[in-house]
Amino acid sequence: MAPREHPHPDLHEVELVTVLAALAEPTRLRIVRMLAAMEERERAWKDIDLPIARSTLSHHLKILRNAGLLWSRTEGTRCFVSLRDKEMEGRFPGLLECVLACQDSVDVPMAKGGVREDRAAS
């Protein structure tokens, strides 16, 4: 079966505010960090292990793809994603490196119900 094509923006048409808005959401930032930390260049969609519904993951991946941060491709029933880090570096030099180097509360584990553990007792 031929791979299904997903729409990917031309990075020269992507605005910085679009990329920053996509990265401002903690789950999407976590996805980008996961992909950046991988040794392999591509990951199967179903192997992204987050405590969220598959429909929510799909929504986040679409936003990251539309912001120019991800490549997506489908083969049969499997979808694969990869970070467009080299292309992003060409368009917005240093942006991903800076964002990925920042240590913040995004890596706080999630408790049941999707509430961050540091806020679950509140």
C-alpha positions in Angstrom: 0.0 0.0 0.0 1.4 3.4 -0.9 2.1 5.8 2.0 -0.7 8.4 2.6 0.5 12.0 2.4 0.0 14.4 5.2 0.1 18.2 4.5 3.4 19.7 5.7 3.9 23.5 5.6 6.8 25.1 3.8 9.0 26.3 6.6 9.6 29.6 4.9 5.9 30.3 5.3 5.8 29.3 9.0 5.9 32.2 11.4 7.8 32.2 14.7 4.7 32.8 16.7 3.1 29.6 15.2 6.1 27.5 16.3 6.2 29.1 19.8 2.5 28.6 20.3 2.8 24.9 19.4 5.8 24.6 21.8 4.0 26.5 24.6 1.7 23.6 25.4 3.3 21.2 27.9 2.2 17.9 26.2 3.5 19.1 22.8 6.8 20.2 24.3 7.1 16.8 25.9 6.5 15.1 22.5 9.2 17.3 20.9 11.6 16.4 23.7 10.8 12.7 23.3 11.5 12.8 19.6 14.7 14.9 20.0 16.0 12.4 22.5 15.5 9.4 20.3 18.5 7.7 18.5 16.4 6.6 15.6 15.1 9.4 13.4 11.5 8.2 13.2 9.0 6.9 15.7 5.8 5.0 15.2 2.8 7.1 16.4 1.6 4.3 18.7 5.0 4.1 20.4 4.7 7.6 21.9 3.9 6.7 25.5 2.0 9.5 27.1 -1.0 9.3 29.6 -3.4 10.9 27.1 -6.1 9.5 24.8 -5.0 8.6 21.3 -7.4 11.2 19.9 -5.7 13.9 22.0 -2.2 12.7 20.9 -3.4 12.9 17.3 -4.6 16.4 17.8 -1.2 17.4 19.4 0.7 15.8 16.5 -1.3 17.6 14.0 -0.6 21.0 15.6 3.1 20.2 15.8 3.0 19.1 12.1 1.1 22.3 11.1 3.7 24.4 12.9 6.4 22.8 10.8 8.0 20.9 13.8 7.2 17.3 12.6 7.1 15.1 9.5 4.3 12.6 9.5 3.9 9.7 7.1 1.5 6.8 7.0 2.2 3.2 5.8 -0.9 1.0 5.8 -2.4 1.5 9.3 0.8 2.7 10.9 1.7 6.4 11.2 5.3 7.5 11.8 6.6 10.9 13.0 10.0 12.6 13.1 11.3 15.9 14.3 12.2 18.4 11.5 15.1 19.6 13.6 17.5 20.3 10.8 14.9 22.2 8.8 13.9 24.2 11.9 17.5 25.1 12.6 17.7 26.5 9.1 14.6 28.6 9.5 14.9 29.6 13.2 18.6 29.1 14.2 19.1 28.0 17.8 15.3 27.9 18.6 14.9 24.2 19.1 18.3 23.9 20.8 17.3 26.6 23.3 13.8 25.2 24.0 15.1 21.7 24.4 17.9 22.9 26.8 15.5 24.7 29.1 14.6 22.8 32.3 11.2 23.6 33.6 8.2 21.9 35.1 7.1 20.2 31.8 8.9 17.0 33.0 6.8 16.7 36.1 5.0 13.3 36.1 1.3 13.2 35.6 -1.0 11.8 38.3 -4.3 10.1 37.6 -6.7 12.3 35.8 -4.0 14.2 33.9 -3.1 16.5 36.9 0.5 17.2 37.5 1.7 15.4 40.7 2.9 18.7 42.2 -0.6 20.1 41.8 -2.6 17.0 42.6 -2.8 17.7 46.3 -4.1 21.3 45.9 
